[in-house]
Amino acid sequence: MRSYLDFEKPVAELETKVDELRALAGNGEAVSIGEELGKLQAKAAKALADLYAGLTPWQKIQVARHPQRPHFSDYVRQLVDEFTPLAGDRLFGEDFAIVGGFGRFRGEPICVIGQEKGSDTSSRLHHNFGMARPEGYRKAVRLMELADRFGLPVVSLVDTAGAFPGIDAEERGQAEAIARSTDVSLLLGVPNVAVVVGEGGSGGAIAIAAANKVLMLEHSVYTVASPEASASILWRDSAKAQEAATSMKITAQDLLKFGIIDLIVTEPPGGAHRDPQAAIGAVGEALAKELAGLANLSREQLRQFRADKFLAMGRKLEEKR
């Protein structure tokens, strides 16, 4: 069953009418409604396209958090063959918020890491809503170092509101674990490509997204902090989250303009949650192209590529001033 966001109500009404006409036609209770049904379907499709062409940053936040949006496990299931997950950080334990392992992408061996939010109440609790503790990032470090040792490209699928802020996480060295994971990402001697497929929240995201190439799905977001948290910090009023979302420039379109990301992957009409298979396929095509473009670079060239990329951030804006 399709779930609609608040701002999608006009589209929901049209699509409900379309479903009602289809049901009548299927029961034989309506005659010659083909033309009317076609017009209504076209009207609903246009309304959807127009709506998604002008989404506000706050609406994009809602789309990025949509419960039916494809998650890490969906991408791995469709894109990666022979996926073998590895568990544990060999220091404390297993963190189910970050999933990672090895498999084959279009016949070639790769390492794939990402946050898994879960798709229902049980799995969301199991994966802690994609918010990792230190052992999750230490597991990511372990996987990246293995990939580096064996010369395998690393793909990161980012989807988290941020690292888990609990006391237990802080006691076990959350900040150090994030910093270490970011450091290892930057120093890899193999190609790494990160894709923000939903939310890219703060250090919890960049810990696995400090890559040669950073891609974003069209309606995903990448933030230094959630709009709710930012509003609480700036105005001590979380109700101003919409204002914060606009001011923070968190959309893929803004971040491409600022040089923070390298490519926007187009989503199906109405967002990735309406056609997960097509959205995942588009990510696969983008990954294949980016990995092929990095394949012939040496270890030192890959490291220098990343250094130049991240050191250049913000400099273009300063030069224009």
WORAKA-V188099 format. One record per backbone hydrogen bond with DSSP energy under -1.0 kcal/mol. CO is the residue of the C=O (numbers start at 1). NH is the residue of the N-H. E is the energy in kcal/mol with one decimal. If there is no record, write none. Layout:
co->CO nh->NH e->E
co->CO nh->NH e->E
This chain:
co->5 nh->8 e->-1.8
co->6 nh->9 e->-1.3
co->8 nh->12 e->-2.6
co->9 nh->13 e->-2.3
co->10 nh->14 e->-1.5
co->11 nh->15 e->-2.7
co->12 nh->16 e->-2.1
co->13 nh->17 e->-1.7
co->14 nh->18 e->-2.0
co->15 nh->19 e->-2.3
co->16 nh->20 e->-2.1
co->17 nh->21 e->-2.3
co->18 nh->22 e->-2.3
co->19 nh->23 e->-2.3
co->20 nh->24 e->-2.2
co->21 nh->25 e->-2.5
co->22 nh->26 e->-2.5
co->23 nh->27 e->-1.6
co->24 nh->29 e->-2.4
co->33 nh->37 e->-3.1
co->34 nh->38 e->-2.3
co->35 nh->39 e->-2.1
co->36 nh->40 e->-2.1
co->37 nh->41 e->-2.5
co->38 nh->42 e->-2.2
co->39 nh->43 e->-2.3
co->40 nh->44 e->-2.4
co->41 nh->45 e->-2.5
co->42 nh->46 e->-2.3
co->43 nh->47 e->-2.3
co->44 nh->48 e->-2.2
co->45 nh->49 e->-2.4
co->46 nh->50 e->-2.9
co->47 nh->51 e->-2.1
co->48 nh->52 e->-2.4
co->49 nh->53 e->-1.3
co->56 nh->60 e->-2.2
co->57 nh->61 e->-1.8
co->58 nh->62 e->-1.7
co->59 nh->63 e->-2.2
co->60 nh->64 e->-3.0
co->61 nh->65 e->-1.4
co->63 nh->66 e->-1.5
co->66 nh->69 e->-1.9
co->71 nh->75 e->-1.9
co->72 nh->76 e->-2.5
co->73 nh->77 e->-2.2
co->74 nh->78 e->-1.7
co->75 nh->79 e->-2.8
co->76 nh->80 e->-2.1
co->81 nh->104 e->-3.0
co->84 nh->102 e->-2.0
co->93 nh->89 e->-1.1
co->97 nh->116 e->-2.4
co->99 nh->114 e->-2.1
co->100 nh->86 e->-2.5
co->101 nh->112 e->-2.4
co->102 nh->84 e->-3.3
co->103 nh->110 e->-2.6
co->104 nh->81 e->-3.1
co->105 nh->108 e->-1.7
co->108 nh->105 e->-3.2
co->110 nh->103 e->-2.0
co->111 nh->155 e->-2.9
co->112 nh->101 e->-2.0
co->113 nh->157 e->-2.7
co->114 nh->99 e->-2.9
co->120 nh->124 e->-2.8
co->121 nh->125 e->-2.1
co->122 nh->126 e->-2.1
co->123 nh->127 e->-2.3
co->124 nh->129 e->-2.5
co->127 nh->130 e->-1.7
co->128 nh->131 e->-2.0
co->132 nh->164 e->-2.5
co->133 nh->136 e->-1.4
co->133 nh->137 e->-1.2
co->134 nh->138 e->-2.4
co->135 nh->139 e->-1.8
co->136 nh->140 e->-1.9
co->137 nh->141 e->-2.2
co->138 nh->142 e->-2.2
co->139 nh->143 e->-2.3
co->140 nh->144 e->-2.7
co->141 nh->145 e->-2.6
co->142 nh->146 e->-1.7
co->143 nh->147 e->-2.5
co->144 nh->148 e->-2.4
co->145 nh->149 e->-2.1
co->146 nh->150 e->-1.9
co->147 nh->152 e->-2.8
co->153 nh->111 e->-2.7
co->154 nh->193 e->-2.2
co->155 nh->113 e->-2.6
co->156 nh->195 e->-2.8
co->157 nh->115 e->-1.4
co->158 nh->197 e->-1.9
co->158 nh->198 e->-1.1
co->160 nh->201 e->-1.4
co->166 nh->170 e->-2.0
co->167 nh->171 e->-2.6
co->168 nh->172 e->-1.3
co->170 nh->173 e->-1.5
co->173 nh->177 e->-2.3
co->174 nh->178 e->-2.3
co->175 nh->179 e->-2.5
co->176 nh->180 e->-2.7
co->177 nh->181 e->-2.2
co->178 nh->182 e->-2.4
co->179 nh->183 e->-2.4
co->180 nh->184 e->-2.4
co->181 nh->185 e->-2.2
co->182 nh->186 e->-2.0
co->183 nh->187 e->-1.5
co->191 nh->154 e->-2.5
co->192 nh->212 e->-1.3
co->192 nh->213 e->-1.3
co->193 nh->156 e->-2.5
co->194 nh->215 e->-3.2
co->195 nh->158 e->-2.8
co->196 nh->217 e->-2.3
co->198 nh->221 e->-2.2
co->199 nh->160 e->-2.5
co->200 nh->223 e->-3.3
co->202 nh->205 e->-1.5
co->202 nh->206 e->-1.9
co->203 nh->207 e->-1.7
co->205 nh->208 e->-1.7
co->209 nh->211 e->-2.1
co->213 nh->194 e->-2.8
co->214 nh->262 e->-3.3
co->214 nh->263 e->-1.0
co->215 nh->196 e->-2.9
co->216 nh->265 e->-2.9
co->217 nh->220 e->-2.0
co->221 nh->200 e->-1.8
co->223 nh->202 e->-3.1
co->226 nh->230 e->-2.9
co->227 nh->231 e->-2.5
co->228 nh->232 e->-1.8
co->229 nh->233 e->-2.0
co->230 nh->234 e->-3.1
co->231 nh->235 e->-2.4
co->231 nh->237 e->-1.4
co->237 nh->240 e->-1.9
co->238 nh->241 e->-1.3
co->240 nh->244 e->-2.2
co->241 nh->245 e->-2.6
co->242 nh->246 e->-1.7
co->243 nh->247 e->-2.0
co->244 nh->248 e->-2.2
co->250 nh->222 e->-2.0
co->251 nh->255 e->-2.4
co->252 nh->256 e->-2.1
co->253 nh->257 e->-1.5
co->254 nh->258 e->-1.8
co->255 nh->260 e->-2.3
co->255 nh->261 e->-1.1
co->263 nh->216 e->-2.0
co->265 nh->218 e->-2.3
co->268 nh->271 e->-2.2
co->271 nh->274 e->-1.5
co->275 nh->279 e->-2.2
co->276 nh->280 e->-2.8
co->277 nh->281 e->-2.1
co->278 nh->282 e->-2.2
co->279 nh->283 e->-1.9
co->280 nh->284 e->-2.3
co->281 nh->285 e->-2.2
co->282 nh->286 e->-2.1
co->283 nh->287 e->-2.7
co->284 nh->288 e->-2.4
co->285 nh->289 e->-1.9
co->286 nh->290 e->-2.4
co->287 nh->291 e->-2.8
co->288 nh->292 e->-1.9
co->289 nh->293 e->-1.7
co->294 nh->297 e->-1.6
co->298 nh->302 e->-2.4
co->299 nh->303 e->-2.0
co->300 nh->304 e->-2.6
co->301 nh->305 e->-2.4
co->302 nh->306 e->-1.9
co->303 nh->307 e->-2.3
co->304 nh->308 e->-2.9
co->305 nh->309 e->-2.1
co->306 nh->310 e->-2.6
co->307 nh->311 e->-2.3
co->308 nh->312 e->-1.4
co->312 nh->315 e->-1.5
co->314 nh->318 e->-1.7
co->315 nh->319 e->-2.5
co->316 nh->320 e->-1.9
co->317 nh->321 e->-1.3
